[in-house]
Amino acid sequence: MSGKYVIFDWNGLEYPVLLPNCNHFVGHDEIKARGEPISAGFFSIGENPAISIWGKSISLKLKSRPEDAGIITKHLTE
């Protein structure tokens, strides 16, 4: 599975919002959630789950961060 993601900060808690298998006509800035977006990019999920992240959001002017993979993994495995 792959798609776009945005990490939001809500009262000090960072959490991901994933848009799997989305077409590229949906912008990162259309992903709405509580809190402020702090990073964004693209993801793919392998086995275990092994998360790969890359890129940036042009619409939000945010980059992916190395720690985003860990945040996404934590939320998928809880």
N, C-alpha and C positions, 0 to 999 in steps of 0.2 A: 504494500500500500504506500502511496505517496500523496503529497498535496502541499498546501500552504499552511502556515501556522503564524499565530501572533501570541506572544507572551504578555500577559497583563499583570500589573501590580495593583492589588486591591488591599489597602490597609497593611502593607508590608508583606503580603502573601503573593508570591509569583505563581501564576498558573497558566497553562497553555489552552488555547482554543485552536483545534485542528479542523481543517477543511479538506478531508481526504478526497482524492480523485477528482478534484475540482478542475473545471476548465479555466483557462487563463483569462476568461472574460469577467471573472469575479475578482475584484481588487482586494488587497489586504485591508484597505480602508473601509470595506463593506462588512468586515467581521466586527460585530459589536458585542461587547461584554462589559461587566462592571470593572472599573478601574482604568488606569492609564496604560496604553500600549508602551512597552519598553524595548521590545525586540521583535523581529519578524523575519521570515524567510520561507524556505522550502524544506520539507522533510521526506524521508523514506524510512519505512520500517522493515527490517529484515527478521532474522530469527533471534530469539531469546528475550525480549525484543532488542535487536541492535538498531539504534536510531542513528541515522545520518542527517545532518542539517547543513544547509549552505545558503548562500545568497543574501538577498536583502529585499526590502519592500520599497519600491520607488514611490508608491502612493503615500506611505506613512513616513518615508525618509528614515527608516530604521534598518539596522543590519542584524543578521543572526549573530549569536554569541556562542562560544564553545560550551558554556554551561546550559544552554537551551536543551541540548540532547538529554542531559540528566534530568531536567525538569519534566520533559515530555515522558521519559522512561518511568520516572517516579509516579506520575499520574496514570499511566497505562497499567502499571503493575500493582497499584493499591487496591 
